[in-house]
């Protein structure tokens, strides 16, 4: 059965809306901060996990859990030390698309 492009577009828009709605406020703030940091450094430097924790002033455990969720979705890459501790964060191209919706000024 063929579907018209209009219904496909409407369905895709609804899927985007649902995915966005499933993001927690913290995940949206993380994506916004990473997008702003990416823009500030022109994508040449990975973002620092400790800087993110300081900037958002939230519990490190909650931030780590949210980061893992974003990593599973393929929106970020978490660089880890040899001991497994998160050190750096990088948006993937897919993550950059999503993060642009939540970009905020972190000056």
C-alpha atoms as one frame of an Amber mdcrd trajectory, in Angstrom:
protein
   0.000   0.000   0.000   1.430   3.414  -0.969   1.231   6.289   1.433   1.180
   9.887   0.407   4.219  12.046   1.262   1.999  14.280   3.377   1.008  11.477
   5.746   4.648  10.322   5.948   5.769  13.848   6.830   3.027  14.241   9.418
   3.993  10.877  10.936   7.687  11.835  11.022   6.822  15.146  12.701   4.754
  13.289  15.298   7.653  10.869  15.972  10.038  13.797  16.487   7.552  15.451
  18.818   7.128  12.226  20.831  10.880  11.670  21.115  11.405  15.255  22.245
   8.631  14.888  24.807  10.363  11.788  26.212  13.504  13.748  27.011  13.791
  14.879  30.598  14.402  18.524  31.383  17.913  17.543  32.452  18.580  15.763
  29.147  17.366  18.845  27.261  19.680  21.056  29.348  22.593  18.688  28.733
  21.999  18.757  24.977  21.693  22.539  25.035  24.912  22.930  27.014  26.775
  20.538  24.716  25.486  22.390  21.640  26.597  25.739  23.065  30.003  24.301
  24.025  30.370  22.731  20.577  29.601  26.079  18.961  31.948  27.957  21.331
  34.871  25.647  20.524  33.846  25.283  16.863  33.721  21.524  17.455  37.491
  21.267  17.872  37.508  20.401  21.565  35.443  17.759  23.333  33.340  18.977
  26.227  34.447  18.208  29.758  32.231  16.032  31.959  33.309  17.876  35.148
  32.566  21.249  33.481  29.081  20.037  32.560  28.418  18.933  36.144  29.584
  22.337  37.446  27.600  24.282  34.855  24.315  22.471  35.454  24.731  22.346
  39.249  22.960  19.005  39.468  23.769  15.727  41.147  26.557  13.944  39.271
  24.680  10.628  39.492  21.598  12.071  37.763  23.753  13.685  35.085  25.654
  10.441  34.500  22.406   8.493  34.126  21.054  11.047  31.631  24.330  10.972
  29.698  24.156   7.183  29.444  20.625   7.438  28.046  21.770   9.974  25.434
  24.728   7.737  24.577  22.432   4.723  24.049  20.327   6.844  21.671  23.496
   7.579  19.719  23.387  11.319  20.361  26.633  11.613  22.332  29.922   9.784
  22.764  31.354   9.578  26.263  35.151   9.438  26.452  36.257   7.430  29.448
  39.472   7.119  31.451  41.217   3.752  31.744  39.282   3.347  35.005  35.953
   3.844  33.220  35.285   7.333  34.559  33.577   9.775  32.155  36.039  12.478
  31.102  34.859  13.990  27.846  31.647  14.351  25.891  31.037  14.796  22.192
  27.828  15.244  20.252  27.360  12.882  17.321  26.000  14.323  14.058  22.556
  13.011  15.063  22.986  14.522  18.510  23.893  17.870  16.962  20.564  17.877
  15.104  18.648  17.287  18.341  20.806  19.573  20.463  20.248  22.543  18.174
  16.654  22.570  19.426  17.836  23.069  22.987  20.891  25.291  22.504  21.226
  27.901  25.175  23.680  30.608  25.992  26.078  29.469  28.663  28.110  32.669
  28.885
